[in-house]
Amino acid sequence: MRNKSLSLMIASIFAMVFVLGFLSATVAFTGVSGNTTTLEYSTSAQTVTISFQAQDVDSGADTDNLDNLLFTTVPVTLTSGPNNFNSASTIIGVITSLTDSTTSTQMSLTFTVPASQTLGNYLGTLILSGDEPTGAPLTPVNLGIQIKIVDTTKPVITITGSSLEYVALGGTYTNAGATATDNFDSAITVTSVSTVNTLVAGTYTVIYSAQDSNGNIAIQKTRTVVVYENFCTAGSSDTNLALAVDITNKGTGEDDEWLPLDTIEIEVEFDNNRVSTNGLYDINDLTFKLGIFDSTGKNIAGDMIWISEDAEEFEFGDVDEGDDAKHTFIFRINPAEFSADGNYDVKIKAFPSGKEATDCISQSSDLTSFGTSKYEADISINLPGDDEAVVVDKETLPLPATTQCEQKVTFSTDIWNIGDKDFEDQIMITLFNTELGVSENKTIVGDLDQGEMVQAEFTFNVPAGVEEKIHNLDIKTYYDWDADNSEYDEVSKETFNFPLTVSGNCVPPALTISASLESGGQAGESLVVKSTITNTGNEETVYTFAVSGFSDWASNAKVNNTLTLAAGQSGDIWVTLNVDKKTSGDQTFNIESYSEGELLKTQPVQVGIEGKQGLLNISGSDSLVAILIALISAIVIAIIIVLIVKASRKK
């Protein structure tokens, strides 16, 4: 009986616990934010606010409210090793009860992190507990809080003095150093690595580095140090004065990239801005001097093609206090002085005549736009490719050029090889204009080496009746002669222009000229061209004819010299030329028509020539090789035939 009563008691207790547990309510944190935060170390106090809500989470059939809610750990203490700090002692929006199955309004708890708080991972817990109206206690719920105090801020380096310094060649350079500041460490060591060599002119660097005690590496800072070779013999004597310099390329290249034959203008201005009461700073006989130095230190300024007065050294005269002096150096890049691309230093100085050793200025901040130094401009001089190597010097064309109809025009121009290679044997210059009937080929025999110049001269007659206007004549250069194939491998990329103004004495010619191929067209054979002449005038006219412009590809021109045509009548003439054996491709010649000794019209005619094929068209060493091969082949065949005959006889 006793055992049965004990069993019933245990079962009753178990049932009671089961029922209470089934009916009890639980609470939870929800809507949490800010409870895991990372802060950068600061020398000022910082705040962190944690927001959250409380929620009644029903269990089973529980319908009771939650009473006597209590945050038992406020203020919350966050600790990291021996270090700690606390939250506020009051929760904003705190609640003491919670209606069944609801969520509270937002609550918040603020932490104030003291200034210069020790780095660490600070942890703590906010605990919420309470009970139901029945007095049944709640299981406490915990909200973990973590605030990390870290240092990831890099130190900041500041260069002492200027980040660009100048030292004269052979002088002494003193590293002014740099400082660093950091949000955590009060003192930071700055190290430097220098490449400066004051015995060799050039641009060098000093690199500064720093790292704080927490391993944060600063962004490096760099100081540029220019070791310069001063154009003044004893260095610049007054660094408070400076020159104003403007470098302009008037040619094809850029201001800092020059090409052969470019025209360069360098304007230099000196401002004597010093003032005294007795004219102490008046300057007598101020001189400007320009230098262009190659990589070996050689000054090649004197070798340029000079346009301005007194070349690279100009004596300006007196410059009193408050006055200024200005001069423009003008020169062209001399192709004869440059055989390859290269870099050059342009330097300028100003000094009183005879006093350079004591009074000289060579610096200009304007020069830093051409490099790193205020004492020199970095310039490159580059040679063009093969298709731009042989050029017409447009500065030597006789411009402006003016003429009248029925006048003879003669002009010459310089032809330069501005490339980096020599061209052997010969070159050809062509002059062409359809309206004027000009088609001239000028062959210049001989080598045209790199940097050399030759002159090409042209003569032609302006026909009667052409339009009075500016006629643009095209000039092309042909070079890199291939003797084996009788052709030029290079033709100028640029077509050079010669503008010729025709004005006066122009009466339209009373005839038309047309042409067609009658026979020939092969290299080494006779070429016959039929030309039809029509008298478009009002009276009978006697015409005479001549042929020109063929000497480079044919010879022995023959043409009917005279043709008499009534008004409106047409007649034919025949032109015969002996084509050279090595000629091929399109060729041109001119039919010139005269009346009473005056040129009426020049008609260009273009014909296509088919080159010779086979052994007879091989020239030079190739011909000899071909002949030898043919002879050897014939001998071998003869020997084979003899051997075959002998063998047949033995049988």
C-alpha positions as CSV (number, residue, x, y, z in Angstrom):
1,M,0.0,0.0,0.0
2,R,2.8,2.3,0.9
3,N,4.5,1.6,-2.4
4,K,1.3,2.3,-4.3
5,S,0.8,5.7,-2.5
6,L,4.4,6.7,-3.4
7,S,3.9,5.9,-7.0
8,L,0.8,8.0,-7.1
9,M,2.6,10.9,-5.5
10,I,5.4,10.8,-8.0
11,A,3.0,10.6,-10.9
12,S,1.1,13.6,-9.6
13,I,4.2,15.7,-9.3
14,F,5.3,14.7,-12.8
15,A,1.9,15.6,-14.2
16,M,2.0,19.0,-12.4
17,V,5.4,19.8,-13.7
18,F,4.3,18.7,-17.2
19,V,1.2,21.0,-17.1
20,L,3.1,24.0,-15.7
21,G,5.7,23.6,-18.3
22,F,3.2,23.3,-21.1
23,L,1.4,26.4,-19.9
24,S,4.5,28.5,-19.1
25,A,5.5,31.4,-21.3
26,T,9.0,32.4,-22.6
27,V,10.5,35.8,-23.6
28,A,13.0,36.5,-26.4
29,F,15.1,39.4,-27.7
30,T,14.2,40.4,-31.3
31,G,14.9,43.4,-33.6
32,V,18.5,43.5,-32.3
33,S,21.0,45.9,-33.8
34,G,24.3,47.3,-32.8
35,N,25.2,44.5,-30.4
36,T,28.3,43.6,-32.5
37,T,30.3,46.7,-33.3
38,T,33.9,47.5,-34.3
39,L,35.3,50.9,-33.5
40,E,38.4,52.6,-34.7
41,Y,40.7,53.7,-31.9
42,S,40.2,57.3,-31.0
43,T,41.5,59.9,-28.6
44,S,38.0,61.1,-28.2
45,A,35.1,59.4,-26.5
46,Q,32.8,57.4,-28.7
47,T,29.2,56.1,-28.2
48,V,27.6,52.8,-29.3
49,T,23.8,52.3,-29.1
50,I,22.3,48.9,-29.0
51,S,18.6,48.6,-30.0
52,F,16.3,45.7,-29.3
53,Q,12.7,44.5,-28.5
54,A,11.3,41.9,-26.1
55,Q,8.8,39.4,-27.5
56,D,6.4,37.0,-25.6
57,V,6.8,33.6,-27.2
58,D,3.8,31.5,-26.3
59,S,4.3,27.9,-25.2
60,G,1.4,25.7,-25.6
61,A,-1.9,27.1,-24.4
62,D,-0.4,29.8,-22.3
63,T,-2.4,33.0,-22.4
64,D,-0.9,34.8,-19.5
65,N,0.9,38.1,-19.7
66,L,4.4,38.5,-18.6
67,D,5.0,40.6,-15.4
68,N,7.9,41.9,-13.4
69,L,10.3,42.0,-16.4
70,L,13.7,42.9,-15.2
71,F,17.0,43.6,-17.0
72,T,19.2,42.3,-14.2
73,T,22.6,43.2,-15.5
74,V,22.1,47.0,-16.2
75,P,24.5,48.7,-16.3
76,V,26.3,46.2,-18.5
77,T,30.0,45.9,-18.1
78,L,32.1,45.0,-21.2
79,T,35.5,43.5,-20.4
80,S,38.7,42.6,-22.4
81,G,41.3,41.2,-20.1
82,P,41.8,43.6,-17.3
83,N,40.2,46.5,-19.2
84,N,36.5,47.4,-19.2
85,F,33.9,50.1,-19.6
86,N,30.2,50.3,-18.8
87,S,26.9,51.0,-20.4
88,A,24.5,53.6,-19.3
89,S,22.5,52.7,-16.1
90,T,19.2,53.2,-17.8
91,I,17.6,51.5,-20.8
92,I,15.7,53.9,-22.9
93,G,12.0,52.8,-23.4
94,V,12.4,50.0,-20.8
95,I,9.3,47.9,-20.1
96,T,8.2,46.0,-17.0
97,S,5.4,43.9,-18.5
98,L,4.5,42.4,-21.8
99,T,1.0,41.5,-23.1
100,D,0.6,37.9,-24.1
101,S,2.0,37.0,-27.6
102,T,3.2,40.6,-28.4
103,T,6.4,42.4,-29.1
104,S,7.5,45.5,-27.2
105,T,8.4,48.8,-28.6
106,Q,12.0,49.5,-29.4
107,M,14.4,49.8,-26.5
108,S,18.0,51.0,-26.5
109,L,21.1,50.9,-24.3
110,T,24.0,53.2,-24.9
111,F,27.7,52.5,-24.2
112,T,30.2,55.3,-23.9
113,V,33.7,54.2,-25.0
114,P,36.2,56.3,-23.1
115,A,38.8,58.3,-25.1
116,S,42.0,56.4,-25.9
117,Q,40.3,53.2,-24.7
118,T,42.8,50.3,-24.8
119,L,42.5,48.1,-27.9
120,G,40.7,44.8,-27.4
121,N,37.6,42.7,-27.9
122,Y,35.1,43.8,-25.2
123,L,32.4,41.3,-24.3
124,G,29.3,41.4,-22.0
125,T,25.7,40.2,-21.6
126,L,22.4,41.9,-21.1
127,I,20.0,39.5,-19.2
128,L,16.2,39.7,-19.2
129,S,14.0,37.9,-16.6
130,G,10.6,38.1,-15.0
131,D,7.5,36.0,-14.1
132,E,3.9,35.4,-14.9
133,P,0.9,36.5,-12.9
134,T,0.8,33.1,-11.5
135,G,4.2,33.7,-10.1
136,A,5.9,31.1,-12.4
137,P,9.4,32.4,-13.1
138,L,10.7,33.0,-16.6
139,T,13.8,31.4,-17.9
140,P,16.3,34.3,-18.2
141,V,17.3,35.2,-21.8
142,N,20.8,36.6,-22.7
143,L,21.8,39.2,-25.3
144,G,25.5,38.9,-26.0
145,I,27.3,42.3,-26.7
146,Q,30.7,42.7,-28.4
147,I,32.5,45.9,-29.1
148,K,35.9,45.7,-30.7
149,I,38.4,48.6,-30.4
150,V,40.9,48.4,-33.2
151,D,43.6,50.5,-34.9
152,T,43.7,50.2,-38.7
153,T,44.5,53.8,-39.5
154,K,47.8,54.3,-41.4
155,P,50.3,56.9,-40.3
156,V,50.5,60.0,-42.5
157,I,53.9,61.1,-43.8
158,T,54.7,64.8,-44.4
159,I,57.8,65.7,-46.4
160,T,59.9,68.4,-44.7
161,G,60.5,71.2,-47.3
162,S,59.8,70.9,-51.0
163,S,59.0,67.6,-52.8
164,L,61.1,68.8,-55.7
165,E,64.7,69.9,-55.0
166,Y,67.6,71.0,-57.2
167,V,71.3,70.3,-56.6
168,A,74.1,71.5,-58.8
169,L,76.3,68.8,-60.3
170,G,79.1,68.1,-57.9
171,G,77.3,69.9,-55.0
172,T,76.2,68.5,-51.7
173,Y,72.7,67.2,-51.1
174,T,71.2,67.2,-47.6
175,N,68.1,65.1,-47.0
176,A,65.7,67.3,-45.1
177,G,63.7,64.2,-44.0
178,A,60.0,63.8,-43.2
179,T,57.7,63.5,-40.3
180,A,54.7,61.2,-39.6
181,T,51.6,61.5,-37.5
182,D,49.4,58.6,-36.2
183,N,46.0,58.3,-34.4
184,F,47.5,55.8,-32.0
185,D,51.2,56.3,-31.6
186,S,52.4,59.7,-30.5
187,A,55.8,59.2,-32.1
188,I,56.5,57.5,-35.4
189,T,59.9,56.8,-36.9
190,V,60.3,57.7,-40.6
191,T,62.9,55.9,-42.7
192,S,64.1,57.0,-46.2
193,V,65.9,55.4,-49.1
194,S,67.8,57.8,-51.4
195,T,69.3,57.2,-54.9
196,V,70.8,60.7,-55.2
197,N,74.2,60.9,-56.8
198,T,75.4,64.4,-57.1
199,L,78.3,63.4,-59.3
200,V,76.1,62.4,-62.2
201,A,73.5,64.7,-63.6
202,G,70.0,63.3,-63.6
203,T,66.7,62.9,-61.8
204,Y,66.7,61.0,-58.5
205,T,64.2,60.1,-55.7
206,V,64.2,59.9,-51.9
207,I,61.4,57.6,-50.7
208,Y,60.0,58.0,-47.2
209,S,58.3,55.1,-45.2
210,A,56.7,54.6,-41.8
211,Q,54.8,52.0,-39.7
212,D,53.0,52.3,-36.4
213,S,53.1,49.9,-33.5
214,N,50.0,48.1,-34.7
215,G,51.5,47.2,-38.0
216,N,49.8,49.9,-40.1
217,I,52.0,50.9,-43.0
218,A,51.9,54.5,-44.2
219,I,51.6,55.4,-47.9
220,Q,55.1,56.2,-49.0
221,K,56.0,59.8,-50.0
222,T,58.6,60.6,-52.6
223,R,60.9,63.6,-53.0
224,T,62.4,64.2,-56.5
225,V,65.9,65.5,-56.5
226,V,67.3,66.9,-59.8
227,V,71.0,67.0,-60.1
228,Y,71.6,69.5,-62.9
229,E,74.6,70.7,-64.9
230,N,74.2,74.5,-64.7
231,F,74.4,76.4,-67.9
232,C,76.0,79.3,-66.0
233,T,79.7,78.7,-65.6
234,A,79.6,79.3,-61.8
235,G,75.9,78.4,-61.2
236,S,73.0,80.8,-61.0
237,S,74.0,83.8,-58.9
238,D,70.6,85.0,-58.0
239,T,67.9,82.4,-57.5
240,N,65.3,85.2,-56.7
241,L,65.4,86.1,-60.4
242,A,64.1,83.8,-63.2
243,L,63.6,83.8,-66.9
244,A,60.2,83.4,-68.7
245,V,60.6,80.9,-71.5
246,D,58.2,79.8,-74.2
247,I,59.2,77.0,-76.6
248,T,57.0,76.7,-79.7
249,N,57.4,74.3,-82.6
250,K,56.2,76.0,-85.8
251,G,56.8,72.9,-87.9
252,T,55.4,69.4,-88.2
253,G,56.4,68.0,-84.8
254,E,55.3,68.9,-81.2
255,D,56.7,71.5,-78.8
256,D,58.7,68.8,-77.1
257,E,59.2,66.4,-80.0
258,W,61.1,68.0,-82.9
259,L,61.6,66.7,-86.4
260,P,64.3,67.6,-89.0
261,L,63.5,70.9,-90.7
262,D,61.0,71.9,-88.0
263,T,61.1,75.7,-87.3
264,I,61.6,76.3,-83.6
265,E,60.9,79.6,-81.8
266,I,62.2,80.0,-78.2
267,E,61.1,83.3,-76.6
268,V,63.1,84.4,-73.6
269,E,62.1,87.2,-71.3
270,F,64.1,88.7,-68.4
271,D,62.4,91.0,-65.9
272,N,64.8,93.1,-63.8
273,N,62.4,93.5,-61.0
274,R,65.0,94.5,-58.4
275,V,64.8,98.0,-57.1
276,S,67.3,100.3,-55.3
277,T,67.6,104.0,-54.7
278,N,70.8,104.4,-56.7
279,G,70.5,102.2,-59.7
280,L,72.5,99.4,-58.0
281,Y,70.8,96.7,-60.0
282,D,71.0,98.3,-63.5
283,I,72.5,95.7,-65.9
284,N,74.8,96.6,-68.7
285,D,74.9,94.7,-72.0
286,L,72.6,91.8,-71.1
287,T,73.3,88.7,-73.2
288,F,70.9,85.8,-73.9
289,K,72.5,82.4,-74.8
290,L,70.8,79.2,-75.9
291,G,72.3,75.7,-75.6
292,I,71.1,72.4,-77.0
293,F,73.0,69.5,-75.4
294,D,73.1,65.9,-76.6
295,S,73.7,62.8,-74.3
296,T,77.4,63.3,-74.4
297,G,77.2,66.9,-73.2
298,K,78.1,68.4,-76.6
299,N,76.4,71.7,-77.4
300,I,75.0,71.5,-80.9
301,A,73.0,74.8,-80.9
302,G,75.5,76.4,-83.3
303,D,74.9,73.6,-85.9
304,M,71.2,74.5,-86.4
305,I,69.9,76.4,-89.4
306,W,69.7,79.8,-87.8
307,I,67.0,82.4,-88.8
308,S,67.1,84.9,-85.9
309,E,69.8,87.5,-85.5
310,D,73.2,86.5,-83.9
311,A,72.3,82.8,-83.8
312,E,72.5,81.2,-80.4
313,E,74.0,84.2,-78.5
314,F,72.2,87.5,-78.6
315,E,73.4,90.8,-77.0
316,F,70.3,92.7,-75.9
317,G,71.9,95.7,-74.3
318,D,71.3,97.6,-71.1
319,V,68.4,96.6,-68.7
320,D,67.8,99.1,-66.0
321,E,65.9,98.4,-62.7
322,G,62.2,97.8,-63.4
323,D,62.7,97.1,-67.1
324,D,62.6,93.9,-69.0
325,A,64.4,92.4,-72.0
326,K,63.0,89.9,-74.5
327,H,64.4,88.0,-77.4
328,T,63.2,85.1,-79.7
329,F,65.7,82.5,-80.9
330,I,64.5,81.1,-84.2
331,F,66.1,78.2,-86.0
332,R,65.4,75.1,-88.0
333,I,66.5,71.6,-87.1
334,N,69.4,70.8,-89.3
335,P,69.0,67.2,-90.8
336,A,72.7,67.0,-91.3
337,E,73.3,66.9,-87.6
338,F,71.0,64.0,-86.7
339,S,71.5,60.3,-87.8
340,A,69.2,58.7,-85.2
341,D,66.5,59.5,-82.6
342,G,67.8,61.1,-79.5
343,N,67.0,63.1,-76.3
344,Y,68.4,66.6,-75.8
345,D,68.5,69.2,-73.1
346,V,67.7,72.8,-74.0
347,K,69.2,75.4,-71.7
348,I,69.0,79.2,-71.6
349,K,70.9,81.7,-69.6
350,A,71.1,85.5,-69.3
351,F,74.1,87.5,-68.0
352,P,75.8,90.9,-68.3
353,S,78.5,90.7,-71.0
354,G,81.8,89.7,-69.5
355,K,80.3,88.9,-66.1
356,E,78.9,85.4,-66.4
357,A,81.1,84.1,-63.6
358,T,79.5,86.5,-61.1
359,D,76.1,87.4,-62.5
360,C,74.2,84.7,-64.3
361,I,70.6,83.3,-64.3
362,S,69.6,80.0,-65.9
363,Q,66.4,78.9,-64.2
364,S,62.8,79.1,-65.4
365,S,59.7,77.5,-63.9
366,D,58.4,77.3,-67.5
367,L,60.9,74.6,-68.3
368,T,59.3,72.2,-65.8
369,S,56.5,71.7,-68.4
370,F,59.2,69.9,-70.5
371,G,60.5,67.7,-67.7
372,T,61.3,67.8,-64.0
373,S,64.0,70.6,-64.0
374,K,63.6,74.3,-64.1
375,Y,67.2,74.5,-65.5
376,E,66.5,72.6,-68.8
377,A,63.8,71.4,-71.1
378,D,63.8,67.8,-72.1
379,I,63.4,67.6,-75.9
380,S,63.4,64.6,-78.2
381,I,64.5,64.8,-81.9
382,N,63.1,62.0,-83.9
383,L,63.7,60.9,-87.5
384,P,60.8,59.9,-89.7
385,G,60.1,56.5,-91.3
386,D,61.3,55.5,-94.8
387,D,58.1,56.7,-96.5
388,E,58.7,60.2,-95.1
389,A,62.5,60.3,-95.5
390,V,63.0,62.3,-98.7
391,V,61.1,65.5,-98.6
392,V,60.7,68.9,-100.3
393,D,61.9,71.7,-98.1
394,K,58.8,73.9,-98.4
395,E,60.7,76.8,-96.9
396,T,62.8,76.9,-100.1
397,L,59.9,77.1,-102.5
398,P,59.7,80.6,-104.1
399,L,56.5,81.8,-102.5
400,P,54.4,83.6,-103.3
401,A,54.8,82.7,-107.0
402,T,53.0,84.6,-109.7
403,T,53.0,84.3,-113.4
404,Q,51.0,85.0,-116.6
405,C,49.7,82.8,-119.3
406,E,52.2,82.0,-122.1
407,Q,55.1,82.6,-119.8
408,K,57.9,80.3,-118.9
409,V,58.2,79.4,-115.2
410,T,61.5,78.2,-113.7
411,F,61.9,77.4,-110.0
412,S,64.1,75.3,-107.8
413,T,63.7,73.7,-104.3
414,D,65.8,71.8,-101.8
415,I,65.3,68.1,-101.5
416,W,66.5,66.6,-98.2
417,N,67.0,63.1,-96.9
418,I,65.8,63.5,-93.3
419,G,65.6,59.8,-92.6
420,D,68.1,57.4,-90.9
421,K,69.4,55.6,-94.0
422,D,71.2,56.3,-97.3
423,F,69.6,56.1,-100.7
424,E,71.8,55.0,-103.5
425,D,72.1,55.6,-107.3
426,Q,69.4,58.1,-108.0
427,I,66.1,59.8,-106.9
428,M,63.3,61.3,-109.0
429,I,61.1,64.3,-108.3
430,T,57.8,64.8,-110.1
431,L,55.8,67.9,-110.8
432,F,52.2,67.6,-111.9
433,N,49.2,69.7,-112.6
434,T,46.5,68.7,-115.1
435,E,45.0,72.2,-115.7
436,L,48.4,73.6,-116.6
437,G,49.4,70.6,-118.6
438,V,52.5,70.1,-116.3
439,S,54.0,66.6,-116.0
440,E,57.7,66.8,-115.3
441,N,60.0,64.1,-114.0
442,K,63.4,65.2,-112.7
443,T,65.9,62.4,-112.2
444,I,68.9,63.3,-110.0
445,V,71.7,60.8,-110.4
446,G,73.9,60.0,-107.5
447,D,73.5,58.9,-103.9
448,L,71.5,60.9,-101.4
449,D,72.9,60.0,-98.0
450,Q,71.3,60.6,-94.7
451,G,71.3,64.3,-93.9
452,E,72.2,65.4,-97.4
453,M,70.4,67.9,-99.6
454,V,70.2,68.3,-103.4
455,Q,68.4,70.9,-105.5
456,A,65.7,70.1,-108.1
457,E,64.9,72.7,-110.8
458,F,61.8,72.7,-113.0
459,T,61.0,74.7,-116.1
460,F,57.6,74.7,-117.8
461,N,55.4,76.9,-120.0
462,V,52.1,78.2,-118.8
463,P,49.6,77.7,-121.7
464,A,47.3,80.3,-123.1
465,G,43.7,80.3,-122.0
466,V,44.0,78.6,-118.6
467,E,41.9,79.9,-115.8
468,E,43.3,82.8,-113.8
469,K,43.5,81.5,-110.3
470,I,45.9,79.8,-107.9
471,H,47.0,76.5,-109.4
472,N,48.4,73.9,-107.0
473,L,51.2,71.9,-108.5
474,D,51.9,68.5,-106.8
475,I,55.4,67.5,-106.0
476,K,56.3,63.9,-105.1
477,T,59.6,62.3,-104.4
478,Y,60.7,58.8,-105.5
479,Y,63.7,57.1,-104.0
480,D,65.4,53.8,-102.8
481,W,66.2,52.9,-106.4
482,D,66.0,49.1,-107.2
483,A,68.3,48.7,-110.2
484,D,67.4,45.1,-110.7
485,N,63.7,45.9,-111.3
486,S,64.2,49.5,-112.6
487,E,61.9,51.0,-110.1
488,Y,61.8,53.0,-106.9
489,D,60.8,51.1,-103.7
490,E,59.8,54.3,-101.8
491,V,57.4,57.1,-102.7
492,S,56.9,60.1,-100.4
493,K,53.9,59.7,-98.2
494,E,53.3,63.4,-98.4
495,T,52.4,65.2,-101.6
496,F,54.1,68.6,-101.5
497,N,52.3,71.6,-102.8
498,F,53.6,74.5,-104.9
499,P,50.9,77.1,-105.3
500,L,51.3,79.2,-108.5
501,T,49.1,82.2,-109.1
502,V,48.3,82.6,-112.8
503,S,47.0,86.1,-113.6
504,G,46.9,88.1,-116.9
505,N,47.3,87.5,-120.6
506,C,45.1,84.4,-120.4
507,V,43.0,83.8,-123.6
508,P,41.3,80.3,-123.9
509,P,43.1,78.3,-126.6
510,A,41.0,77.7,-129.7
511,L,41.7,74.0,-129.9
512,T,41.2,70.6,-128.2
513,I,43.6,67.7,-128.0
514,S,42.7,64.0,-127.5
515,A,45.0,61.0,-127.7
516,S,44.7,57.2,-128.0
517,L,47.2,54.3,-128.3
518,E,47.7,53.1,-131.8
519,S,50.4,50.5,-131.3
520,G,53.1,49.4,-129.0
521,G,53.0,49.5,-125.2
522,Q,55.8,47.1,-124.7
523,A,59.2,47.8,-123.1
524,G,62.0,48.0,-125.7
525,E,59.6,48.6,-128.5
526,S,58.2,51.6,-130.4
527,L,55.1,53.3,-129.0
528,V,52.7,55.1,-131.4
529,V,50.0,57.4,-130.1
530,K,47.4,59.0,-132.3
531,S,46.2,62.5,-131.3
532,T,43.2,64.3,-132.7
533,I,43.4,68.1,-132.9
534,T,40.3,70.2,-133.3
535,N,40.3,73.9,-134.2
536,T,37.5,75.3,-132.0
537,G,38.3,78.9,-133.2
538,N,36.7,81.1,-135.9
539,E,39.6,81.1,-138.4
540,E,42.1,78.9,-140.1
541,T,45.1,78.2,-138.0
542,V,48.5,76.6,-138.6
543,Y,49.6,74.5,-135.6
544,T,53.0,73.1,-134.8
545,F,53.7,70.4,-132.2
546,A,56.4,69.2,-129.9
547,V,56.7,66.3,-127.3
548,S,58.2,66.7,-123.8
549,G,58.3,65.0,-120.4
550,F,59.4,61.5,-121.6
551,S,63.1,61.5,-121.1
552,D,63.0,59.2,-118.0
553,W,61.4,56.3,-119.8
554,A,61.6,56.8,-123.6
555,S,63.7,58.4,-126.4
556,N,63.7,59.5,-130.0
557,A,60.3,61.3,-130.1
558,K,58.8,61.9,-133.5
559,V,55.7,63.9,-134.3
560,N,54.1,65.6,-137.3
561,N,55.4,69.1,-136.8
562,T,52.7,71.0,-138.7
563,L,48.9,70.8,-139.1
564,T,46.7,73.4,-140.8
565,L,43.0,73.3,-139.8
566,A,40.1,75.4,-140.9
567,A,37.6,76.7,-138.2
568,G,35.9,73.7,-136.7
569,Q,38.1,71.2,-138.6
570,S,39.8,68.3,-136.9
571,G,43.1,66.5,-137.9
572,D,45.3,63.8,-136.6
573,I,49.0,63.7,-135.7
574,W,51.1,60.7,-134.6
575,V,53.6,60.6,-131.8
576,T,56.3,57.9,-131.9
577,L,58.5,57.1,-128.9
578,N,61.2,54.4,-128.4
579,V,60.4,52.8,-125.0
580,D,63.4,51.9,-122.8
581,K,63.9,48.2,-122.2
582,K,63.6,48.6,-118.4
583,T,60.4,50.7,-118.5
584,S,57.1,49.4,-117.0
585,G,53.9,50.7,-115.5
586,D,52.0,54.0,-116.2
587,Q,54.1,56.7,-117.9
588,T,53.3,60.2,-119.0
589,F,54.4,62.6,-121.7
590,N,53.2,66.0,-123.0
591,I,51.9,67.1,-126.4
592,E,52.6,70.8,-126.8
593,S,50.7,72.8,-129.4
594,Y,52.0,76.1,-130.8
595,S,50.8,78.8,-133.2
596,E,53.0,81.5,-134.5
597,G,55.6,80.5,-132.0
598,E,53.3,80.9,-129.0
599,L,52.4,77.9,-126.7
600,L,48.7,77.4,-126.9
601,K,48.2,74.2,-124.9
602,T,50.1,71.4,-123.2
603,Q,48.2,68.1,-123.0
604,P,49.5,65.4,-120.7
605,V,49.1,61.9,-122.1
606,Q,49.3,58.7,-119.9
607,V,50.2,55.3,-121.3
608,G,50.7,51.9,-119.7
609,I,53.9,50.0,-120.5
610,E,54.2,46.3,-120.1
611,G,57.7,45.3,-119.0
612,K,59.8,42.7,-120.8
613,Q,59.7,39.2,-119.5
614,G,62.4,36.4,-119.7
615,L,66.1,36.2,-119.7
616,L,66.7,39.3,-121.8
617,N,65.0,41.4,-119.2
618,I,67.4,40.4,-116.4
619,S,70.1,42.9,-115.7
620,G,73.4,43.1,-113.9
621,S,74.6,40.1,-111.8
622,D,71.2,38.4,-112.2
623,S,71.7,38.2,-116.0
624,L,75.2,36.7,-115.6
625,V,73.9,34.1,-113.2
626,A,71.0,33.2,-115.6
627,I,73.4,32.8,-118.5
628,L,75.7,30.6,-116.5
629,I,72.8,28.4,-115.4
630,A,71.7,28.1,-119.1
631,L,75.2,27.2,-120.2
632,I,75.7,24.6,-117.5
633,S,72.3,23.1,-118.3
634,A,73.2,22.8,-122.0
635,I,76.5,21.2,-121.1
636,V,74.9,18.7,-118.8
637,I,72.3,17.8,-121.4
638,A,75.1,17.3,-124.1
639,I,77.0,15.0,-121.7
640,I,73.9,12.9,-121.1
641,I,73.2,12.6,-124.8
642,V,76.9,11.5,-125.4
643,L,76.7,8.9,-122.7
644,I,73.4,7.5,-124.1
645,V,74.9,7.2,-127.6
646,K,78.0,5.4,-126.3
647,A,75.9,3.0,-124.3
648,S,73.8,2.2,-127.2
649,R,76.8,1.4,-129.4
650,K,78.3,-1.0,-126.8
651,K,75.1,-3.0,-127.0
